[in-house]
Amino acid sequence: MNERERVLAVLHRQRPDRVPWVAKLELWYNARIATGTLPERFKGRSLWDIDRELGIGIRAWTDLVTLQNDGFEKIVGREGEETRTAYVTPIGTVTTREVYNETMRLAGVTTGYQYDHMIKRVEDYDIAEYIFAHTKPIECYEKFSRLRDRIGTDGFVMGGKLECPFQSWLIRLTGYETGLLHLHDHTARVEEFLRFLTDWTREYYRIMLDSPAELLLSVDHFDGTITHPKLFRQYCLPIMQELTGAAHQHGKWVASHFDGEPMPLLNVFAESGVDVAECFTPAPLTRAPLAEAQSAWGSRVIIWGGIPSTLLGPATSEGEFECFLDTLFLQAVPRGNLILGVADNITADAILDRVIRISSLVKQQGQKHGNSAKDS
């Protein structure tokens, strides 16, 4: 089997010849390019060439929808490390700010960090609604098709991106602190806005359903210590069940980017209909042991991840690294419903020999599986 076939087998809740090993090497690669520390044997090679040589399946995603704005002006200004964006509408102006600096570039990061959000005051909800009402989602499937053709059988491409409306509001539009304060102090207005945003999301999602993508990615960034079970049940679960149900009717799977603390949400998350907890981060980086998540979710939720990024860095000893791998390959991998990856990324300080070690163990696991099949 090739890597794409292995991922598809797991999505179908079947057993591939070995566990798929599909991870994100971008941060490590970008950092090595930026700092001039790319190993000699990789110089002049593309990221995907290196993935292939290291035995890592290529993980990729791209948008399926583009946005067309009408009725307001978007003004972008840059000053030093900061980018300020103003959204000028007939009923008022809102702004956002993000920073992108040299430290981030040298760490392999390619996008800025937003620290000032569109909705700051309760009065800003009217302006935000106007902006979304005058933002039309339009299909852009060609980029996905080209990317899938380029990667071929060496990996898997997800189509996205979209968030659960509550997460979009909380992370992208208000920021955690402002959003949770507004939810407490201005509950009715926030809930009215969330209903509006949910309707807009449905329109966006309908375009994704008609796309050629088999696996739709929702970039939710769930963290159970922030979007705790009560909030999840009230504001996330109903729309997630609706959208995943629609996806399944269209013959598609749904992945949710779950890179925060999973422990409080283990039980309720399985009710969402989401097929894949993508970028799942286990202990010791979070409080959730991989085995506990597998037991809680069974075949309902596939884990894509399972290896914390810190495991590959110098802060983890060789002994700790090998001990984790022993448990991973003796217990977690045989359970199935797992696409092995590094959560969130293979970072700039990752020790490349450890990545190679994982690839070797994955290959050995496949050989044992093949030998067992021949003996039976």
Secondary structure by P-SEA (a helix, b strand, c coil): ccaaaaaaaaaacccccccbbbbbaaaaaaaaaaacccccccccccaaaaaaaaccccccccccbbbbbccbbbbbbbcccbbbbbbcccccccbbbbbbcaaaaaacccbbbbcccccccccaaaaaaaaaaabbbbbcaaaaaaaaaaaccccccccccccaaaaaaacccccaaaaaaaaaacaaaaaaaaaaaaaaaaaaaaaaaaccccbbbcccccccccccaaaaacccaaaaaaaaaaaaaacbbbbbbccccccccaaaaaaccccccccccccccccccaaaaaaaccccbbbccccccccccccccaaaaaaaaaaaaacccccccccccccccccccccaaaaaaaaaaaaaaaaaaaaaaaac
